[in-house]
């Protein structure tokens, strides 16, 4: 989860501010969910972190292709 936070926080290099804010809101919601899963379902946290990484990649790639985001 910490590694995905840095990906999401540094997205401002490529994405506009509103997209970074939306990504960080998604990350905070996922982090709160991961905190509730900490003791009951610890393996789900890894899957959630991988899903967040895939979402970040898809959003930035899609934004670059369709919305012309660039560094």
N, C-alpha and C positions, 0 to 999 in steps of 0.2 A: 504494500500500500504506500509506503514511503517513496519507493522508486517511481510509482505512477504519479505521485504528487509533483515531483520535480518535472516530469514530462508535461503535466498539465500547466504548471506554473510558468514554464519557459515557453509556452506556445505563443506568447505575445510577439515573438520574433517573426512568426509567419501569419498568425491569425489576428483579426481585429479584436479590439478590447471586448466587445460584446460576446464574441465567441469564447474568449478566454473566461469571462465571467460565467457563462453557461457551463463550460467544461468544469470549472471549479465547483459550481453548485452540484453538478452530478457527482464529482469526486467526494464532496462533503457528505452527500446522502449515502453514497456507497461506504464511506468510512464509518458513519454512524451504524450502518447495517453490519459492517465487519466487527465493530465493537460489540454488538449484541450477539454475534456468532462466536466470539472469542473462546468461550469455554464449552459451548454446546456443540458447535460444528467447526472446528478449527481448519479442516481441509477445504471448506467452502471459501475461506478467505483467499487462498491461493488461486482458486478458480475465479473469484471476483477480481483479483488483481490482474490476472491474465485477460479477463474480459474488458477491464478498463483500459489496458494497453491496446487491445484490438480496437476498441471504440475510439481512442485517441488517434490511432493511425488512420482509421477510416474517416474521421471528421477532418483531420488535416489534409489528407489526400484528396478527399471530396471537395473540400474548400479550395484547395489549390487548382483542381481541375475545373470545377464548375463555377466557382465564384472568383477565380483569378487572385487568390491570396498568394503573396510572394514575400520573400525575405528582403 
